[in-house]
């Protein structure tokens, strides 16, 4: 019985210590969301442009091949362009969505 009280006391102290370590979780969340927004604004447009270039290369290479390969190349190029369009939409919409989650995030990116 005595060991149980000591154990429970240690558990309560550990929980309180964890709560004290996370004294301001809101600022940490806002910092993480700002980093995410900055990463989206920097990475996604570059990846979208590379996908557009890849689509152009695939389409042009497919035009020199036979009918079946040309059809597959058209599908692949269309998929690349669709992915690029979705990436650009994410880069445009993400700051607004993150600002709804945590106000003040979109001003950082």
Secondary structure, DSSP 8 states (H G I E B T S, - for coil): -HHHHHHHHHHHHHHHHHHHHTTTHHHHHHHHHHHHHHHHHHHHHHHHHHHHHHHHHHHHHHHTS-HHHHHHHHHHHHHHHHHHHHHHHHHHHHHHHHHHHSTTSTTT-
